[in-house]
């Protein structure tokens, strides 16, 4: 992220969270309470066009009221992600696709361990979540081959997101794979995965090197809590893949 990102704090109590976000994502902090004369909504309206992306630390209702009269067109509006003050949910609120709010929601979530909330229809009809674990410096070609093997007759275009553990957050081949196919990468903390060790068969190698029974299966299941494991872990050339299908609310 760059200076094109603005972080709007509604209350001073959000300072620590906002500072942590800035340290990880960059951007400019806006502290409207420092200007006691002008109402916050007026200040935000004046700053609205200063950034192409916004993170607002507030209740969603406040964000909606602040946006009243400012929203014009999905091709020109800045992206907005709303984050609650506890840092639990990063909600893509405005310009999800065109402005990049969906992507920003994952960046925010990955930075602080929040849950990304995406409501755009395109993502809603994609039923698959793929969990991936891999050895260090595995190439994109090996990751792609393993994912295609796991998918079988299913298509990469059916994947909603890829989930992995924080130890693999900066794995070049994994990042490149997600970028090539425009897939969000959902990073889960190791302690989160350790608390929900859902594996069909524990891996001695993963236990020895990561301290967990497995990575790909629990990551996929945590990322898609109401899903069903339709492809248990398959391993190919240093890449482990599991596939979970979201069965919906029925």
Buried (B, 14 or more C-beta within 10 A) or exposed (E): BEEBBBBBBBEEEBEEBBEEBBEBBEBBBBBBEEEEEEEBBEBBBEBBEEBBBBBBBBEBEBBBEBBEEBBEEEEEBBBBBBBBBEBEBBBBBBBBBBBBBBBBBBBBBBBBBBBBBBEEEEBEEBBBBBBBBBBEEBBBEBBBBBBBBBBEEBEBEBBBBBBBBBBBBEBEBBBBBBEEEEBBBBBBEBEBBBEEEBBEEEBEEBEEEBEBBBBBBBBBBBBBEEBEBBBBBBBBBBBBBBBBBBEEEE
